[in-house]
């Protein structure tokens, strides 16, 4: 469909008629020579004198009105409004924090084929499927052991994220577990994000033994920043040392930030955890619509110029034809 961006300009259309009706006609003063035998001279050459411009005044008036109307329409800026273009924009930033301490190499989980694998391999396989289902979210990846490190920034390039997930291995970040540092790094990475919903999914099989900031304090800071932390505990809570998963602290972190705590004893439970996370953190996509406009003012403007050009051409041809039709006086013998 088309429309006028400045329809109020059309109020200028009657100005041409008002000017023609109420303004004095334009007269140009010229020097002339008055001769008493002008009538006889006219008869001698076979021409009858006429008022200048009298023949063209009627149709020239309508031509001028047409040109004026076209110029006013061009100034009103006609545009062609095309179909809207919709673009989807994510409104959630979601960070994944995965424990890659030494205890994650314990082979007490199974993969999709039922083969016995270590905990990290099972986690990576499940997380891969989770990433594929979160296509509209910006995802980032943090790995932590003795320290916490950003493996991938927040991105919509999930293919690259999955490649970086494949590259992580147990012990890369040290043998210990720094849960508090992982939450603190998430707060730093999400601090400048503009989206209203910010989520951290933290997975670990141990207890915090090497953080510079306690998990409780880090969780409180995350809650103050509006970051929801969901925690997943895997491993054996009856073990000792680094291998003992601290379910109590994971429950406290989730509770203080408005998240949920999940216990994943095996591969099936781990799958169920991420399926549940898909439901509690649903896709929220903001659709942005833009309607392109294509200017059409060149058409009425071009038509006005074309009409004026044709008028000048026809006027020139008419003058030539008039001069050619005048009979020449007979030459004297």
N, C-alpha and C positions, 0 to 999 in steps of 0.2 A: 504494500500500500504506500501511497505517497501523502505527504502533508507539507504544510507551510510552517517553517520555524518562526517567522515573524508575520503572522496574519494581520496584525494591526497596520502594517504598511499599506494594505489594500484601501485604507481610508483615504489615501491620496489619489485614488482613481478619479473622483469628481473634480479635482483641481483643474484639470485641463479644460473641461467644459465651463467651469466658473471663470477661468481666465479668458476664454474665448467670448464669453457673454458679457463680462463687465470691464475688461481691460480695453483701452483704446487701441485701434489698429496701428500697426507699425507703418510709418511713412518715411520714406527716404528722400531728402531734398536733393535735387540734381540741377545742374546748370543746363539751360535750354535756350535755343535760338528761336524766337517767334518770327515767322514769315507770313506776310498777308496772302501769299498765293499758295498756301499749303494744300487747300482743297483742290485747286486746279492741278497741282503737281501730282496729287494722289490719283486723280482721274487719268492723268497722262500715263502713269505707270501701271494702271489697272489694279490698284490695291485700295482697299477700304480701311481706314484707320479704326482700331478697336481699343477698348480699355485694357491696359496691361494686366495679364494674369486672370482675367475674368472667366475664361473658359475652364481653368483648372481649379478654381477655388472650391467648388462643391466636393469633388472627390478627394482633393488634397486635404480637406478638413477631416474626412473619415480616415484617411491614411495616417495623419498625425495622431488622431485619437487611438488608432490601432498600435502605433509605435509606443505611445505613452503607456497604454495598458500593458504591453509586453515588458517594458522597462520596470513598471511598478511590480508586476508579478515576479520578475527576476530579483528585485530588491527584497521581496517577501521571502526569498530563499526556499524554493520548493526542494524537497528531499524525498528520496525513495527509501522507506524504512524496510530493511530486509528481515529475514527470519532471525529470531534471537539465537545467540550462541551461548550455550550453557557449559560451564566448566565446574568440575567438582574439586573442592578444596578441603583437605583434612582439617578437622578442628580438634584433634587429639594428638599429643606427643606421648609416645609409649617407649620407655626404656626397659631393656632386659639386662638384668645383672646376674651373671652365672658364675658360680663358684668353680674354680679350676685348681683348687688346692690338691695336695698329693693324695688325699683320701678319695678323690673322685675317680681314681683309677681302680678302685675295688670292683671286681667283676661279679656283681650280684644282681644284675638286671638282664633283660633279654631284649633283643631287637624285634622288628616286625616279623622276621622269619622264624622267631623262636630261639635263635642262637644266643648263647651266653655272652654278654658284652659288659664292659665296664660302665660305670654310672654316667660318665661324661658322654660316651658314645650314644647311650640311650637318650640322654637329655637333648643332645644335638639333633637326633633324628626326630624327636617329638617337636622341638622348637622350630625345625624346618617347616613342618606342616602348619604350625601356628602362624609363622610369618606369611605363608602363602594365603592364609585366610584373612590377614589384616592388610589387604592391598590398599586400602584407602587411608591408612594411618602412617604418620611419620614414625619410624622405628629407629632406635639406637641400641647399641650393644656395649655393655661394660663387663669386663672380666675381673675377678678379684681372687687373690690368694693372700700372700703377706701384704700386698698393696692392691690398690684398685686402679685400673687403667681403662681408658676408653678404647674399645676395639673398633667401633664404628660410630660416627656422629649420627644425629637424627637425619634420616633420609627417606625419600620415597623410592629410591633405587633398591628394591628388595633383593634383586638378583645379586648385586654387589654385597649386600648384607649377608646373604646366605654363603657366599664365598668366604667372607671374613669369619663367619661362624665355623665353617669347615676347618679353618686354619688353626683354631685354638686347640691347645693340648694341655693335659694336666701338668702342673709344675711350672708353667710359663710365668706365672706371677708370684712364684714362691710357694713353699709348702704349707704356710699357715693360712688362717682365715680372717679377713678384715671386713666384717659385715658393716660396721659403722662407717668405714672409709668408702665403701661402695655406695651407701646412701648419701654421704656427703658429696661424692663426685657427681651423683645424679642431680643433686640440688644445684650444683655449679653449672652443669650442662643445660639444665632446664630453666635456669634463672632468666635468660633473655628470650625465651620462647613466648610468643604472643598468644598462643592458644589457651583457652580457659581450662581445659581438662588435661591434666598431666598425670601419668600413671607410671609406676615402677613395679616390675615383676621381679622379685628377688628369689633366687633358688640357691640353696646351700645344703651341704650334708654335714656341716661341722658347727662349732661354736666360735664365737669371736675371741681371738687370742692375740691379735696384733694391730688393732685399730688405734689411730691417734685420737679418735673421738668415739665415745661409747655409743652402742647401737640405740640406747634409749634417748640420748641427747640428739643424735642424728635424726631419729624418727620424729622427735618434737619439732626440730627445725623444718623437716619435710612437711609436717602438718601445718606449720605456720605459713609455708609457701604454697599451700594448696595442692601438694603432691600426695596422691593416694598410693600407698604401698601394699601390694599383695605379696605375701610370703609363701614359699613352698619349701617344706622340709623333707629331705630324703635322707636315707642312711639309718643308722642304728642309734636310738637314744640311750641304749644300755651300754654302749661302748665307752671307752675311756680316752682321755686326751683329746687330740685333734679330731679323731674319728667320731666323737660323740656329738650328735646333733642336738642343739639346745632349742627344743620345741617351745619352751616357755618364752624365751626372748623373741622368737619369731611371732608368736601369738600377740605379744605385747606391742611389737612394731606395727602389725596389721591393725590392731585395735586402736592405737593412738592416731593413726592416719586415716581411718575410715575405710581400710581395706579388709581383705579376708585372708585367713590362714588356711593352708591346705597341707595335708599329709599324703605323701606319695611313696608307698612302700615298694611298688613294683612298676613295671612299664604300663600295665593297664591303668593303674591309679594315676600315673603321670599323664597319660592320654586324657583321662577324665578331668584332671585338674585344668588343662588348657582348654578343653571343651567348655568347662564351666566359666573360665575367664572370658571366652568368646561371648558368653551370654551376659555376664555382668559388666563387661565393657563393650557394648554394642557399637557398631559402626555409626559414627555421626559425621555426616558429610554435608557441607554447606555448598549449595549450588549457586554459582554466580552467573547471572544472565546479562548479556550485552547485545543490544540490537544495533548493528552497523547501519549507518546512514550514508547514502550516496547523493551528492549534490546534483541538482537538476537545473540550477539557475542558468547554466550555459545555453540551454535550449531556448527559453524565451528571449534571452539576450541576443543569441545568434539570429533568431527569427527577426528581431527588431532591426539588427544591422543588415540582414538580407533584404528586408522590405525597403529600407532606405537606399541600399545599393541599387535595387531594381528600379526604384523611382528615378534615381539620377540617370540610369541608363536609358529608361524610356523617355525621360525629359530631353536628353541629348538627341535621341533618335527622332523625336517629334520635331525638334528644332531643325534638324537636317532635312527632314521630309518637307517641312513648311517652306524652307528656303529653296528646295529643289522644285517645288510646285509653282513658284513665282515666275510668270512669263517675262522673258527679256524683251525690252523695247526694240523695235525694228531699227536697224542701222540706217543712217542717212546715206543717200546715194550722192 
